Amino acid sequence: MDFYKVLHRFRTVPFLMKWNLLGIILGFLDILAITLAFQLSFSLNYNNWNSFFFSDKTLIYLYIGVMPVWLIILYFIKIAEVPRTKRYRMLFFEYIQSALFIAVLFVFIYFALRLYMVPRRLLANICFFGFVFLFILRLVEYKFFKSYRTRGYDRRNIVIIADETAIPFIESLQKYTEWGYNIKSIFTGSEKIRMKYGDTLIKAPKNLIKDLNNIMEVDLIDEVIYFKDKIMPSETRQIIRSCEELGVTFRIHMNNPDENLSNAIRIKLGKEYFLTFSNVPYKTISLAAKRFMDVSVSLLMLVFFLPFMIFAALAIKFSSEGPVIFRQERVGLRGRKFKILKFRTMFFYAESMQEELAYMNVVDGPAFKIENDPRVTKIGRFLRRTGLDELPQLFNVLKGEMSLVGPRPPLENETKQYERWHLRRLSVKPGLSCFWQLKSRKNSVNFEEWMEMDLAYIDNWSFRLDLIILVRTIRTVLLRVIS
């Protein structure tokens, strides 16, 4: 029986991806592997198979001190996440490297703290079994994700700007579907590439920058890859600028693998090296911490506010006709659509009245807001004033469609009216709260200022900034509730 086919048949993987639980599960498995290494080493050294190593206080302290360091090392040498294109041999050497780091740490702790009562063989076994368990675990995960991407999930949409030298790379992207790259278009003037791939993928642009802009604005493009033997500086500068405006990742092929730039990240795709330019958050550890905060805080808030949510649901149900939860299609990360959840605060026919109330709109630009909106119910006014109507969006956060902090998700008809520079706010996940929502009178913020504040958040993002905004948001909501 094929284990992976069984998982796909019961849609286990799509469920985990939808709720963005895989990162948490992988982190938990890493912790479990290290814990098993401690336990097996303890049992072998003391020939004790009936108790846990927690019975030894010294080992407990050692475990508490080493565990976070080991996990941090895995992150720093970039093997904590499942790679797309790495070879098994490379994974092996990287995990050997992590085990050697821990061995050096054990030697330092052993002599610095004079832990002579701890057998050296026990420490050596922990390093060895930690390496074995983590490496085997990552091999299983790697095979798992290769199967997952081969079936069309977790794929990145890319545009390639190429000449004939890119043909082997393009072939590798098409051959190794487990890498998870979906080629949307190839911009080239090469007749050889056109003959090889036909007109479905090939575009021979009259104006490269203009045509590239058009496809990035209309289609869901995650990356633009520039793979040419001869790099044209003026052309690449314009492409980088266009990608930055829209929050699309840009990668340029390195003819010399030793080249590097201070404002670019060096990566390897298959056998080729690229410099990556991105003006959206790209810090792996910080982004992992952000996602952990999203999940943990959302779960805590759902538990804390559960009695109120039940009360609010009953009040909405019995005070006006219509569903308790209002679902509306919004635009999320890089133009991907999703259904946002809110407590219904208006009468059920409210959307049909928007055109006749357009003259009451108090904000400029594509957005639509009304002071003392006549469509809002009595319970809806309280929910809106306090911001508690947005509590169901915590489920959007858990599903990975939103984050706790980020630009608010717009309606599709609003994005159609965006100017080009506005579109970069779609380059990160939308959030429950951001800069402009902390203002006492949100409607006093004009549309241009709102967009500038969202882009300022993206340009200055850090995990610390998210914490500050989240704390201020919670304080603002509590003040509105008690006032």
C-alpha positions in Angstrom: 0.0 0.0 0.0 1.3 3.5 -1.0 1.2 5.5 2.2 1.3 8.8 0.3 -1.6 7.8 -1.9 -3.7 6.9 1.1 -3.1 10.4 2.6 -4.0 12.1 -0.6 -7.1 9.9 -1.0 -8.4 11.1 2.3 -7.2 14.7 1.6 -5.1 14.7 4.7 -2.3 16.9 3.2 -4.7 19.5 1.6 -6.4 19.8 5.0 -3.0 20.4 6.8 -2.0 22.9 4.1 -5.3 24.7 4.2 -5.0 25.3 8.0 -1.2 25.9 7.7 -0.4 23.4 10.4 2.5 21.7 8.6 5.1 24.1 10.0 3.9 23.5 13.5 3.9 19.7 13.0 7.4 19.7 11.5 8.7 21.7 14.4 7.0 19.4 16.9 8.6 16.3 15.1 12.0 17.9 15.3 11.5 18.3 19.1 10.3 14.7 19.3 13.4 13.4 17.4 15.7 15.2 19.8 13.8 14.0 22.8 14.0 10.4 21.6 17.7 10.8 21.2 18.0 11.8 24.9 15.7 8.9 25.9 17.5 6.2 23.9 20.9 7.4 25.0 19.8 7.4 28.7 18.3 3.9 28.4 21.4 2.5 26.6 23.9 4.1 29.0 22.2 3.1 32.2 20.5 -0.1 30.9 17.3 1.3 32.1 14.3 0.7 29.8 11.6 1.3 32.4 11.9 5.0 33.2 12.4 8.3 31.4 15.5 10.4 31.4 13.4 13.1 33.2 14.2 11.1 36.4 17.8 12.5 36.1 17.9 16.2 37.1 21.2 16.8 35.4 19.8 15.5 32.1 16.6 17.6 32.5 18.7 20.8 32.8 20.9 19.6 29.9 17.8 18.9 27.8 16.2 22.3 28.6 19.4 24.1 27.7 20.3 22.2 24.6 16.9 21.8 22.9 16.4 25.4 21.9 20.0 25.8 20.8 19.7 22.7 18.6 16.5 24.0 17.0 18.1 27.4 16.4 21.1 25.8 14.8 18.8 23.9 12.4 17.2 27.3 11.5 20.5 29.1 11.0 22.0 26.5 8.6 18.6 26.5 6.8 17.6 22.9 7.2 14.6 23.4 9.5 12.3 23.7 6.6 11.8 21.0 3.9 13.8 22.0 0.8 12.5 22.0 -2.8 15.6 21.1 -4.8 18.3 19.9 -2.4 20.0 16.5 -2.9 20.0 13.9 -0.3 23.8 14.1 0.0 23.6 17.8 0.8 21.0 17.1 3.5 23.3 14.4 5.0 26.2 16.8 5.3 24.1 19.6 6.7 22.7 17.3 9.5 26.3 16.1 10.2 27.2 19.8 10.6 24.3 20.4 13.1 25.4 17.4 15.1 29.0 18.6 15.2 27.8 22.0 16.5 26.0 20.2 19.3 29.0 18.1 20.1 31.1 21.2 20.5 28.4 22.7 22.7 28.4 19.6 24.9 32.2 19.7 25.2 32.0 23.3 26.3 29.2 22.6 28.8 30.9 19.5 30.1 34.1 21.3 31.1 32.7 24.8 31.9 30.1 23.4 34.3 32.3 20.4 35.4 29.6 17.8 34.7 32.0 15.0 35.3 29.2 12.9 36.8 27.6 12.7 33.3 29.2 9.9 31.2 30.9 11.2 28.1 29.5 8.2 26.1 26.0 9.4 27.0 26.7 12.8 25.5 28.2 11.3 22.4 25.2 9.0 22.0 22.8 12.0 22.2 24.7 13.7 19.3 24.7 10.5 17.2 21.1 9.5 17.8 20.0 13.2 17.4 21.7 13.3 14.0 20.2 9.9 12.9 16.6 10.6 14.0 16.6 14.2 12.6 18.1 13.0 9.3 15.7 10.1 8.8 12.8 12.3 9.8 13.8 14.9 7.2 14.2 12.3 4.5 10.7 11.1 5.2 9.4 14.7 5.1 11.4 15.4 1.9 9.9 12.4 0.2 6.4 13.3 1.5 6.6 16.8 0.1 8.0 15.7 -3.2 4.9 13.5 -3.6 2.7 16.3 -2.4 4.1 18.8 -5.0 4.0 16.3 -7.8 0.2 16.1 -7.3 0.0 19.9 -7.9 -0.1 21.4 -4.4 2.2 24.1 -2.9 3.3 25.4 -6.3 4.8 28.8 -7.1 3.7 30.6 -10.3 6.8 31.9 -12.1 7.7 33.9 -15.3 11.1 33.2 -16.9 13.0 35.8 -18.9 15.3 33.5 -20.9 17.7 32.9 -23.8 19.0 29.6 -25.1 21.3 29.0 -22.2 18.2 28.7 -19.9 16.9 25.6 -21.7 18.5 23.0 -19.3 17.1 24.9 -16.4 13.6 25.1 -17.9 13.7 21.4 -18.6 14.6 20.7 -15.0 11.7 22.7 -13.7 9.3 20.8 -16.0 10.9 17.4 -15.3 11.1 17.7 -11.5 7.5 18.5 -10.7 8.3 17.8 -7.0 10.1 21.1 -6.9 6.7 22.8 -7.1 7.3 25.5 -9.8 4.6 26.2 -12.3 5.8 28.1 -15.4 3.2 30.6 -16.5 5.1 32.3 -19.3 8.6 32.4 -20.9 9.7 35.8 -22.3 12.2 35.2 -25.0 13.4 36.1 -28.4 15.0 32.7 -29.0 13.6 30.8 -31.9 15.0 27.6 -30.4 13.0 28.0 -27.2 9.9 28.9 -29.2 10.3 25.7 -31.4 10.8 23.6 -28.2 8.0 24.9 -26.1 5.4 26.2 -28.5 3.2 29.3 -28.3 1.3 28.3 -25.1 4.2 29.4 -22.8 6.3 31.6 -25.1 5.9 35.3 -25.3 8.0 37.4 -27.7 7.5 40.8 -26.2 7.7 44.0 -28.2 8.1 45.9 -24.9 9.4 43.5 -22.3 8.8 45.7 -19.2 5.3 46.7 -20.3 4.2 43.1 -21.2 5.8 41.8 -17.9 3.9 44.4 -15.9 0.7 43.4 -17.6 1.0 39.7 -16.7 2.1 40.5 -13.1 -0.8 42.8 -12.6 -3.4 40.4 -14.0 -2.1 36.9 -13.2 -1.0 35.3 -9.8 2.8 35.6 -10.2 5.0 34.7 -7.3 8.5 35.0 -8.9 10.2 36.3 -12.0 13.4 34.5 -12.9 16.0 36.2 -15.2 18.1 33.5 -16.9 20.3 34.9 -19.7 23.9 34.5 -20.7 24.3 38.2 -21.2 22.8 40.4 -18.5 21.5 43.8 -19.5 21.9 46.1 -16.5 19.3 48.7 -17.6 16.8 45.9 -18.3 17.3 44.1 -15.0 17.1 47.4 -13.1 13.7 48.1 -14.6 12.5 44.6 -13.9 13.7 44.7 -10.3 11.8 48.0 -9.9 8.6 46.6 -11.4 8.8 43.5 -9.2 9.4 45.6 -6.1 6.4 47.8 -6.9 4.2 44.7 -6.9 5.9 42.7 -4.2 7.0 39.9 -6.6 10.2 38.0 -5.9 12.9 38.5 -8.6 15.8 36.0 -9.1 18.7 36.6 -11.5 20.9 33.7 -12.6 24.5 33.9 -11.5 27.0 33.1 -14.2 29.7 33.1 -11.5 28.5 31.3 -8.3 31.0 33.3 -6.2 29.3 36.6 -7.0 27.2 38.2 -4.3 25.4 41.5 -3.5 24.7 43.0 -0.1 21.1 43.6 -0.9 20.4 40.2 -2.4 20.0 36.7 -1.0 22.0 33.9 -2.7 20.1 30.7 -3.3 20.4 27.5 -5.3 17.6 26.0 -7.5 18.6 22.6 -8.8 22.1 23.0 -10.1 21.9 26.7 -10.7 22.7 29.7 -8.4 20.6 32.8 -8.3 20.6 36.2 -6.5 17.2 36.9 -5.0 15.7 40.4 -4.7 12.7 40.9 -2.6 11.3 44.0 -0.7 8.8 42.0 1.3 9.7 40.2 4.6 12.2 37.4 3.9 13.5 36.5 7.3 12.9 32.8 7.8 13.1 32.7 11.6 11.1 35.9 12.0 8.4 34.7 9.6 8.2 31.4 11.5 7.8 33.2 14.8 5.1 35.4 13.2 3.2 32.3 12.1 3.6 30.7 15.5 2.2 33.9 17.1 -0.7 33.9 14.7 -1.7 30.3 15.6 -1.1 30.5 19.3 -2.6 33.9 20.0 -5.6 33.1 17.7 -6.3 29.9 19.7 -6.0 31.7 23.0 -8.3 34.5 21.9 -10.9 32.1 20.6 -10.9 30.3 24.0 -11.0 33.6 25.9 -13.8 35.2 23.8 -15.8 32.0 23.2 -18.5 32.9 25.8 -18.9 36.4 24.2 -18.9 34.9 20.7 -21.8 32.6 21.7 -23.7 35.5 23.2 -23.1 37.7 20.1 -24.2 34.9 17.8 -27.5 34.5 19.7 -28.0 38.3 19.8 -27.5 38.6 16.0 -29.7 35.5 15.3 -32.7 36.8 17.3 -32.4 40.5 16.6 -32.5 40.5 12.8 -33.2 38.2 9.9 -30.2 36.6 8.1 -27.1 34.5 8.9 -25.0 35.0 12.0 -21.7 35.0 10.0 -21.2 37.3 7.1 -19.0 35.8 4.4 -17.5 38.0 1.7 -14.9 37.4 -1.0 -11.7 39.4 -0.4 -8.3 39.6 -2.1 -5.4 38.1 -0.2 -1.7 37.3 -0.7 -0.7 38.2 -4.3 -4.3 38.4 -5.5 -5.5 35.0 -4.2 -9.1 35.2 -3.2 -10.6 33.9 0.0 -13.8 34.2 2.1 -13.5 36.6 5.0 -15.6 35.8 8.1 -17.2 38.5 10.3 -20.2 38.7 12.6 -23.0 40.2 10.6 -23.6 43.8 11.7 -25.9 44.9 8.9 -29.4 43.9 7.7 -29.2 41.0 5.2 -30.1 43.3 2.2 -27.4 45.8 3.0 -25.1 45.2 0.0 -27.9 45.9 -2.4 -28.2 49.4 -0.9 -24.6 50.5 -1.5 -25.2 52.3 -4.8 -28.0 54.4 -3.5 -26.0 55.3 -0.4 -22.8 56.1 -2.4 -23.3 59.9 -1.8 -22.8 59.3 1.9 -19.3 57.7 1.5 -16.8 59.5 3.8 -13.6 58.1 2.4 -11.9 58.8 -0.9 -10.5 56.3 -3.3 -12.0 52.9 -4.0 -12.9 52.2 -0.3 -16.5 52.7 0.9 -17.4 53.7 4.5 -20.4 55.6 5.9 -20.7 57.5 9.2 -23.8 56.3 11.2 -24.5 53.8 8.4 -28.4 53.2 8.4 -27.9 49.6 7.3 -26.2 48.6 10.6 -28.3 46.9 13.3 -28.3 47.8 17.0 -26.1 44.9 18.0 -24.0 45.6 14.9 -23.2 49.1 16.1 -21.8 47.8 19.4 -19.8 45.1 17.6 -18.4 47.6 15.1 -17.5 50.2 17.7 -15.6 47.7 19.7 -14.1 45.8 16.7 -15.5 42.6 18.1 -17.3 41.9 14.9 -14.0 40.7 13.4 -13.4 37.9 15.9 -14.5 35.2 13.4 -11.5 36.3 11.3 -9.4 34.4 13.8 -10.5 31.3 11.9 -9.1 33.0 8.7 -5.8 33.4 10.6 -5.7 29.8 11.6 -6.4 28.7 8.0 -3.4 30.7 6.9 -5.4 33.1 4.7 -4.7 36.0 7.0 -2.3 37.1 9.8 -3.0 38.9 13.0 -1.1 41.9 11.8 -1.0 43.1 8.1 -2.8 45.3 5.6 -6.6 44.8 5.6 -7.8 42.6 2.8 -9.6 44.6 0.0 -12.6 43.8 -2.1 -11.8 42.8 -5.7 -13.6 45.8 -7.2 -11.4 48.0 -5.0 -8.2 46.4 -6.3 -9.3 47.0 -9.9 -9.2 50.7 -9.1 -5.8 50.6 -7.5 -2.9 52.5 -9.0 0.2 50.4 -9.7 2.1 51.3 -6.6 -1.0 50.3 -4.4 -0.7 46.7 -5.5 2.4 46.0 -3.4 0.2 45.9 -0.3 -1.0 42.5 -1.7 2.6 41.1 -1.4 2.0 40.0 2.2 -0.8 38.3 3.9 -3.6 40.5 4.9 -4.2 41.0 8.6 -6.7 41.8 11.4 -4.9 45.0 12.3 -2.3 47.4 11.0 -1.0 51.0 11.5 -4.1 52.9 10.3 -6.6 50.9 12.4 -4.9 52.1 15.6 -6.1 55.7 14.9 -9.0 56.9 16.9 -10.9 58.0 13.8 -10.0 55.5 11.1 -12.4 57.2 8.6 -10.4 60.4 8.8 -7.4 58.7 7.1 -7.6 59.4 3.4 -7.0 56.6 0.9 -3.5 57.7 -0.2 -2.3 57.9 3.5 -3.9 54.5 4.2 -1.9 53.0 1.3 1.3 54.7 2.4 0.9 53.4 6.0 0.4 49.8 4.7 3.5 50.1 2.5 5.5 51.6 5.4 4.5 48.5 7.5 5.8 46.2 4.8 9.1 48.1 4.4 9.8 48.3 8.1 8.4 44.9 9.1 9.9 43.0 12.0 8.5 40.5 14.5 8.9 43.2 17.2 6.8 45.6 15.1 4.0 43.0 14.9 4.1 42.6 18.7 3.8 46.3 19.2 0.9 46.6 16.9 -0.8 43.6 18.4 -0.5 44.8 21.9 -1.8 48.3 21.0 -4.7 46.7 19.1 -5.7 44.6 22.0 -5.5 47.7 24.3 -7.6 49.7 21.8 -10.3 47.0 21.6 -10.5 46.7 25.4 -10.8 50.5 25.8 -13.6 50.6 23.3 -15.4 47.8 25.1 -15.3 49.5 28.5 -15.9 53.0 27.3 
